[in-house]
């Protein structure tokens, strides 16, 4: 083999190796990107339910624990989890690592916002957030903000917001990590094996939609005439419960069927309507 031929062969090998190296590096990047968006949990057998009456997120003016503004509008195009919590809440502490993991894994498609209902100084909430390595913004939720979300009667409470900025689900209590992850995936347009359903929302998903309810826990409205039923539902959706929840009677019955204040009040409404409209 001549020297010229050897040089040509060597150059070809170098070019081939370089090309393979570029392909390998590009493949590595692609695999890494795909890995970040691969599900952390299986969606097989899960059923996701989203409201058929999505609600716009209430207007919020938030600042994080460092005094920096937190803009939900700036997250347009991302899925948002609005997580109401408190430092003293045991279940809140348990689900924080799951939220941290979700925020890290879906950094490009998800924004978690922690809304603390703590009354302790913000500095103590900040110390807690640092201790638990929260990687998402945390703000203090004012009483007014809590009212705007229909009243936060229990924590944790998490509102799921689609990329268009509409609330499509509410979870009261600890999140199921698999369901939450696949809600994020479904809303972000990522593949999921979970079944996705749009359900008729009469307040069980979003309390604001309680006005659409035709059945109220604890009441036998089917025994009423159509006119009586309409009058009862109108009053239940305008008169407020006095248990301290700041909800309408209908909302309180749907949100907490065990409430021993709203039930007698709601039954009294039925009695008064029936007496006025025999």
C-alpha positions as CSV (number, residue, x, y, z in Angstrom):
1,X,0.0,0.0,0.0
2,X,1.4,3.4,-1.0
3,X,2.0,6.3,1.5
4,X,-0.7,8.2,-0.3
5,X,-3.2,5.4,0.1
6,X,-2.4,5.0,3.8
7,X,-2.9,8.7,4.4
8,X,-6.2,8.6,2.6
9,X,-7.4,5.6,4.6
10,X,-6.3,7.2,7.8
11,X,-8.2,10.4,7.0
12,X,-11.3,8.4,6.2
13,X,-11.1,6.6,9.5
14,X,-10.7,9.9,11.3
15,X,-13.7,11.4,9.5
16,X,-15.8,8.2,10.2
17,X,-14.8,8.2,13.9
18,X,-15.6,11.9,14.2
19,X,-19.0,11.3,12.5
20,X,-19.7,8.4,14.8
21,X,-18.7,10.5,17.8
22,X,-21.1,13.3,16.7
23,X,-23.9,10.7,16.2
24,X,-23.2,9.2,19.6
25,X,-23.2,12.6,21.3
26,X,-26.4,13.6,19.5
27,X,-27.9,10.3,20.4
28,X,-26.9,10.8,24.0
29,X,-28.6,14.2,24.1
30,X,-31.7,12.8,22.5
31,X,-31.8,9.8,24.9
32,X,-31.3,12.2,27.8
33,X,-34.1,14.4,26.7
34,X,-36.4,11.5,26.2
35,X,-35.4,10.1,29.6
36,X,-36.5,13.4,31.2
37,X,-39.9,13.1,29.7
38,X,-40.3,9.4,30.3
39,X,-42.9,8.6,33.0
40,X,-41.6,8.0,36.5
41,X,-44.7,5.9,37.3
42,X,-46.9,3.6,35.3
43,X,-50.2,5.0,34.1
44,X,-51.6,1.6,33.4
45,X,-55.0,1.1,35.1
46,X,-55.3,4.8,36.2
47,X,-58.3,6.9,35.3
48,X,-57.9,10.7,35.2
49,X,-60.9,12.9,35.5
50,X,-61.0,16.5,34.3
51,X,-63.9,19.0,34.8
52,X,-66.2,19.7,31.8
53,X,-66.5,23.3,33.1
54,X,-62.9,24.5,33.5
55,X,-62.5,27.6,35.5
56,X,-60.1,30.5,34.9
57,X,-57.5,30.8,37.7
58,X,-58.5,33.7,40.0
59,X,-56.4,36.8,39.6
60,X,-53.4,36.6,42.0
61,X,-50.7,38.9,43.0
62,X,-48.0,36.7,44.6
63,X,-44.5,37.2,45.8
64,X,-42.3,34.4,46.9
65,X,-40.4,34.1,50.2
66,X,-37.6,36.2,48.8
67,X,-40.0,39.0,47.8
68,X,-39.8,38.1,44.1
69,X,-43.0,38.1,42.0
70,X,-44.6,34.8,41.1
71,X,-46.5,35.0,37.8
72,X,-48.9,32.3,36.9
73,X,-49.6,34.1,33.6
74,X,-45.9,33.7,32.7
75,X,-46.4,29.9,33.0
76,X,-48.9,30.0,30.1
77,X,-48.3,26.8,28.1
78,X,-47.2,24.8,31.1
79,X,-49.2,22.7,33.4
80,X,-49.5,24.3,36.9
81,X,-50.1,22.7,40.2
82,X,-51.3,25.2,42.9
83,X,-50.6,23.4,46.1
84,X,-52.1,24.9,49.3
85,X,-50.2,23.6,52.3
86,X,-48.9,24.4,55.7
87,X,-45.7,23.6,57.6
88,X,-47.7,22.0,60.5
89,X,-49.5,19.7,58.1
90,X,-48.2,16.1,58.2
91,X,-49.7,15.0,54.9
92,X,-48.3,18.1,53.3
93,X,-44.8,17.2,54.5
94,X,-45.2,13.7,53.1
95,X,-46.2,14.8,49.6
96,X,-43.5,17.5,49.3
97,X,-40.8,15.1,48.0
98,X,-43.2,14.0,45.3
99,X,-43.8,17.5,44.2
100,X,-40.1,18.2,44.2
101,X,-39.5,15.2,42.1
102,X,-42.2,16.2,39.6
103,X,-40.9,19.7,39.3
104,X,-37.4,18.4,38.6
105,X,-38.5,15.8,36.1
106,X,-40.9,18.0,34.2
107,X,-39.1,21.3,34.5
108,X,-39.9,22.3,30.9
109,X,-43.6,21.5,31.1
110,X,-44.6,22.0,34.7
111,X,-44.7,24.7,37.4
112,X,-45.5,23.8,41.0
113,X,-46.5,26.7,43.2
114,X,-46.6,26.2,46.9
115,X,-49.3,28.4,48.6
116,X,-48.7,28.3,52.4
117,X,-51.6,29.1,54.7
118,X,-49.3,29.4,57.6
119,X,-49.8,32.3,60.0
120,X,-46.3,32.1,61.3
121,X,-43.6,34.6,60.1
122,X,-42.6,34.1,56.4
123,X,-39.0,33.6,57.6
124,X,-40.0,30.4,59.4
125,X,-41.8,29.2,56.3
126,X,-38.7,30.0,54.2
127,X,-36.5,28.0,56.6
128,X,-38.9,25.1,56.3
129,X,-38.8,25.3,52.5
130,X,-35.0,25.3,52.5
131,X,-34.9,22.3,54.9
132,X,-37.1,20.3,52.6
133,X,-35.2,21.5,49.4
134,X,-38.3,22.9,47.7
135,X,-37.3,23.6,44.1
136,X,-40.5,25.6,43.2
137,X,-41.7,29.0,44.3
138,X,-43.6,29.3,47.6
139,X,-45.8,32.2,48.5
140,X,-48.0,33.0,51.5
141,X,-51.7,32.6,50.7
142,X,-53.8,35.4,52.1
143,X,-57.3,34.9,53.5
144,X,-58.6,36.7,50.4
145,X,-56.7,34.4,48.1
146,X,-58.1,31.4,49.9
147,X,-61.6,32.7,49.5
148,X,-61.1,33.3,45.8
149,X,-60.4,29.5,45.5
150,X,-63.7,28.7,47.2
151,X,-62.2,28.5,50.7
152,X,-59.4,26.1,51.7
153,X,-61.1,23.9,54.2
154,X,-58.3,21.3,54.3
155,X,-54.7,21.0,53.4
156,X,-53.1,19.8,51.3
157,X,-55.4,21.0,48.6
158,X,-54.1,21.1,45.0
159,X,-55.6,22.7,42.0
160,X,-54.5,21.3,38.6
161,X,-54.3,24.0,35.9
162,X,-54.1,23.2,32.2
163,X,-51.7,25.0,29.8
164,X,-54.4,27.4,28.9
165,X,-54.6,28.7,32.5
166,X,-57.9,26.9,33.4
167,X,-58.4,24.8,36.6
168,X,-59.6,21.4,35.5
169,X,-59.2,19.4,38.8
170,X,-59.0,19.8,42.5
171,X,-57.5,17.3,45.0
172,X,-58.2,17.6,48.7
173,X,-55.8,15.6,50.8
174,X,-52.5,13.9,49.9
175,X,-51.9,13.5,46.2
176,X,-51.6,10.1,44.5
177,X,-48.2,10.5,42.9
178,X,-49.0,8.4,39.9
179,X,-52.3,10.1,39.2
180,X,-50.7,13.6,39.6
181,X,-47.9,12.7,37.2
182,X,-50.2,11.4,34.6
183,X,-52.5,14.4,34.9
184,X,-49.4,16.5,34.1
185,X,-48.5,14.2,31.2
186,X,-52.0,14.2,29.7
187,X,-52.4,17.9,30.0
188,X,-48.9,18.5,28.5
189,X,-49.6,16.3,25.6
190,X,-47.2,13.6,26.6
191,X,-47.9,9.9,26.2
192,X,-49.7,8.2,29.0
193,X,-51.3,4.8,29.4
194,X,-53.9,6.3,31.8
195,X,-57.5,6.6,30.8
196,X,-58.6,10.3,30.5
197,X,-62.2,11.2,31.1
198,X,-64.1,14.5,31.1
199,X,-66.7,14.4,33.8
200,X,-69.9,16.4,34.5
201,X,-68.8,18.8,37.2
202,X,-71.4,19.8,39.7
203,X,-69.0,20.9,42.4
204,X,-67.2,17.6,43.2
205,X,-64.3,18.8,41.1
206,X,-64.5,22.6,41.5
207,X,-66.8,24.0,44.1
208,X,-67.6,27.0,41.9
209,X,-69.6,24.6,39.8
210,X,-71.9,23.6,42.6
211,X,-74.5,25.8,41.0
212,X,-74.9,23.1,38.4
213,X,-75.6,20.5,41.1
214,X,-79.0,18.8,41.0
215,X,-78.4,16.5,43.9
216,X,-77.3,17.8,47.3
217,X,-75.9,15.3,49.9
218,X,-78.4,14.6,52.7
219,X,-81.4,16.0,50.9
220,X,-84.1,14.1,49.1
221,X,-84.8,16.7,46.3
222,X,-86.3,14.1,44.0
223,X,-89.5,14.2,46.1
224,X,-90.0,17.9,45.3
225,X,-92.0,19.4,42.4
226,X,-89.8,20.9,39.7
227,X,-90.7,24.4,40.9
228,X,-89.9,23.6,44.5
229,X,-86.6,22.0,43.5
230,X,-85.6,25.0,41.5
231,X,-86.4,27.3,44.4
232,X,-84.5,25.2,46.9
233,X,-81.4,24.9,44.6
234,X,-81.4,28.7,44.1
235,X,-81.4,29.4,47.8
236,X,-78.8,26.7,48.6
237,X,-76.5,28.3,46.0
238,X,-76.9,31.8,47.4
239,X,-77.3,31.4,51.2
240,X,-74.0,30.7,53.1
241,X,-73.3,28.1,55.7
242,X,-72.5,29.5,59.2
243,X,-70.0,26.8,60.1
244,X,-67.1,29.1,59.3
245,X,-66.3,27.6,55.9
246,X,-67.4,30.8,54.0
247,X,-69.1,28.6,51.4
248,X,-72.7,28.5,50.2
249,X,-74.9,25.8,51.7
250,X,-74.7,23.8,48.5
251,X,-70.9,24.1,48.3
252,X,-70.6,23.1,52.0
253,X,-72.8,20.0,51.6
254,X,-70.8,18.9,48.5
255,X,-67.4,19.7,50.1
256,X,-68.1,18.3,53.5
257,X,-71.2,16.0,53.7
258,X,-70.5,15.4,57.4
259,X,-70.9,19.1,58.3
260,X,-73.5,19.2,61.1
261,X,-74.3,22.9,60.5
262,X,-75.1,23.0,56.8
263,X,-77.4,19.9,56.9
264,X,-80.0,21.3,59.3
265,X,-79.8,24.7,57.5
266,X,-80.3,23.0,54.1
267,X,-83.3,21.0,55.4
268,X,-84.8,24.2,56.8
269,X,-84.6,25.7,53.4
270,X,-86.4,22.8,51.9
271,X,-89.1,23.0,54.6
272,X,-89.6,26.8,54.0
273,X,-89.8,26.4,50.3
274,X,-92.3,23.5,50.6
275,X,-94.4,25.6,53.0
276,X,-94.4,28.6,50.6
277,X,-94.9,26.5,47.5
278,X,-97.2,23.6,48.4
